[in-house]
Amino acid sequence: MVRDPGFGTKIKCEVVGLKGACNAGHKIGDTFEVSCYHSGGICGFLYNAIFPVLNVMQFGGAYPWGCNELQYNCPDGYNLLTVKLTQVK
């Protein structure tokens, strides 16, 4: 298992929307602490989808709209799960 060296900003992942039933059992209100080294318990498909955004947010990158939180959707469009990723300062 990879040990998280603690680099960068901590990221909170919160389930904020769900249309259908998540096959991994995630529910609205679930929260996870995630990083590029630790999935925090979210399903692998969602972790794979958010990883590029997570990488930018954790290591000091920025998006042109300059916010510290983003919403992202699970790749399962039939049971659409939406999460909010927030930098924890």
Helices and strands as residue ranges (DSSP letters): E 10-19, E 31-34, H 44-58, E 69-73, E 80-88
